């Protein structure tokens, strides 16, 4: 599975991070899946995901093998791979960093960090950022993805399946 993640990784930074740290969950969303999540048929959400070709969502638990300095190293590695910080924000107890690569970006990486975990979004395609901001300001529930039956499984759940 880890080799598959590395093959699908968009950047060298993410691949190097995956070499050292195993995610506790990993999900891959393609256009049809992203549209399916929009159960409320929110037009801003539809604009947001319209030009996204693939979204990899990885979560990591901070523990003895993943420290705050490892997270800092990931952000430094992104900078060395010529990813530029597009914006940073704080939402409740999480710090959110969004990086882009190039003048006409087709590569976006977002790092969401809090005391206990790190989430990594590796995106191919172009999200509609004004719609994202409008949704954040409007209190859109991005966590509803976790409520979708059968869509979200952790690695331990997958290992216990026949």
C-alpha positions as CSV (number, residue, x, y, z in Angstrom):
1,X,0.0,0.0,0.0
2,X,2.8,2.4,0.8
3,X,4.4,1.8,-2.6
4,X,1.1,2.7,-4.1
5,X,0.9,5.9,-2.2
6,X,4.4,6.8,-3.3
7,X,3.6,6.1,-6.9
8,X,0.5,8.4,-6.6
9,X,2.3,11.1,-4.7
10,X,2.4,14.3,-6.6
11,X,5.6,15.8,-5.2
12,X,9.0,14.5,-4.1
13,X,8.3,16.1,-0.7
14,X,5.2,14.0,-0.1
15,X,7.0,10.8,-1.4
16,X,9.9,11.5,1.0
17,X,7.5,12.1,3.9
18,X,5.7,8.8,3.1
19,X,9.0,6.9,3.1
20,X,9.5,7.9,6.7
21,X,5.9,8.0,8.0
22,X,2.9,5.7,7.5
23,X,-0.5,7.4,7.4
24,X,-3.2,6.1,9.7
25,X,-5.7,6.7,6.9
26,X,-5.5,7.4,3.2
27,X,-8.2,8.2,0.7
28,X,-8.2,9.1,-2.9
29,X,-11.0,11.2,-4.4
30,X,-11.6,11.5,-8.1
31,X,-14.1,13.9,-9.8
32,X,-17.1,11.5,-9.4
33,X,-16.4,10.9,-5.7
34,X,-15.9,14.6,-5.1
35,X,-19.3,15.4,-6.7
36,X,-21.0,12.6,-4.7
37,X,-19.9,14.3,-1.4
38,X,-21.9,17.4,-2.3
39,X,-25.1,15.9,-0.8
40,X,-26.5,19.4,-0.1
41,X,-26.0,20.4,-3.8
42,X,-24.1,23.5,-2.6
43,X,-23.2,25.5,-5.8
44,X,-20.0,26.9,-4.1
45,X,-18.8,23.3,-3.4
46,X,-19.6,22.4,-7.1
47,X,-17.4,25.3,-8.3
48,X,-14.7,24.4,-5.8
49,X,-14.2,20.9,-7.1
50,X,-15.1,21.4,-10.8
51,X,-11.4,21.3,-12.0
52,X,-9.9,18.9,-9.4
53,X,-8.6,15.8,-11.1
54,X,-7.5,13.9,-8.0
55,X,-7.3,14.6,-4.3
56,X,-5.2,12.4,-2.0
57,X,-6.1,12.8,1.7
58,X,-3.7,11.3,4.2
59,X,-3.8,11.5,8.0
60,X,-0.9,10.9,10.4
61,X,-1.0,10.6,14.2
62,X,1.7,12.6,16.1
63,X,3.5,10.1,18.3
64,X,7.1,8.9,18.8
65,X,7.6,8.4,15.1
66,X,6.1,11.7,14.0
67,X,7.0,14.9,15.8
68,X,6.4,18.6,15.4
69,X,9.9,18.9,13.9
70,X,9.0,16.3,11.3
71,X,6.0,18.5,10.3
72,X,8.4,21.5,10.1
73,X,10.8,19.4,7.9
74,X,7.9,18.6,5.5
75,X,7.1,22.3,5.1
76,X,10.8,23.1,4.5
77,X,11.0,20.3,1.9
78,X,7.9,21.7,0.1
79,X,9.7,25.0,-0.1
80,X,12.8,23.3,-1.5
81,X,10.6,21.7,-4.1
82,X,9.5,25.2,-5.2
83,X,6.1,25.1,-3.5
84,X,5.1,28.5,-2.4
85,X,2.8,29.2,0.5
86,X,-0.4,30.5,-0.9
87,X,-2.0,31.2,2.5
88,X,-2.1,30.2,6.1
89,X,-5.0,30.3,8.5
90,X,-6.0,29.0,11.9
91,X,-9.3,27.2,12.3
92,X,-10.1,26.3,15.9
93,X,-7.1,24.3,17.1
94,X,-5.6,23.6,13.7
95,X,-3.1,25.5,11.6
96,X,-3.8,25.2,7.9
97,X,-1.1,25.8,5.2
98,X,-1.8,25.8,1.5
99,X,1.1,25.5,-1.0
100,X,1.1,25.9,-4.8
101,X,3.7,25.1,-7.3
102,X,4.4,27.3,-10.4
103,X,2.9,30.4,-11.9
104,X,-0.2,28.6,-13.3
105,X,-0.6,26.0,-10.5
106,X,-1.9,22.6,-11.1
107,X,-0.3,21.3,-8.0
108,X,-1.7,22.2,-4.6
109,X,-0.7,20.7,-1.2
110,X,-2.4,21.5,2.1
111,X,-1.0,20.7,5.5
112,X,-3.4,20.8,8.4
113,X,-1.7,20.4,11.7
114,X,-2.9,20.3,15.3
115,X,-1.5,18.9,18.6
116,X,-2.3,15.3,17.9
117,X,-2.3,14.9,14.1
118,X,-1.3,16.0,10.7
119,X,-3.5,15.9,7.6
120,X,-2.0,16.1,4.2
121,X,-4.0,17.0,1.1
122,X,-2.2,16.4,-2.2
123,X,-4.2,17.8,-5.1
124,X,-4.0,17.6,-8.9
125,X,-6.0,20.2,-10.6
126,X,-7.2,23.7,-9.7
127,X,-9.7,24.3,-6.9
128,X,-11.9,27.4,-7.2
129,X,-10.4,29.3,-4.2
130,X,-13.0,32.1,-4.0
131,X,-15.6,29.4,-3.5
132,X,-13.5,27.8,-0.8
133,X,-13.2,31.1,1.1
134,X,-17.0,31.7,0.8
135,X,-17.7,28.2,2.1
136,X,-15.3,28.6,5.1
137,X,-16.9,31.9,6.0
138,X,-20.3,30.4,5.7
139,X,-19.5,27.5,8.0
140,X,-19.7,24.7,5.5
141,X,-19.2,21.3,7.2
142,X,-16.2,19.8,5.5
143,X,-16.3,17.0,8.1
144,X,-19.4,15.5,6.6
145,X,-17.2,13.3,4.5
146,X,-16.4,11.3,7.6
147,X,-20.1,10.6,8.0
148,X,-20.5,9.0,4.6
149,X,-21.0,5.2,5.2
150,X,-18.4,3.0,3.6
151,X,-16.3,5.8,2.2
152,X,-13.9,6.4,5.1
153,X,-11.9,3.5,6.5
154,X,-8.7,3.4,8.5
155,X,-5.8,1.1,7.6
156,X,-6.6,-1.0,10.7
157,X,-10.2,-1.5,9.5
158,X,-8.9,-2.5,6.0
159,X,-6.4,-5.0,7.4
160,X,-9.2,-6.7,9.4
161,X,-11.4,-7.1,6.3
162,X,-11.4,-10.6,4.6
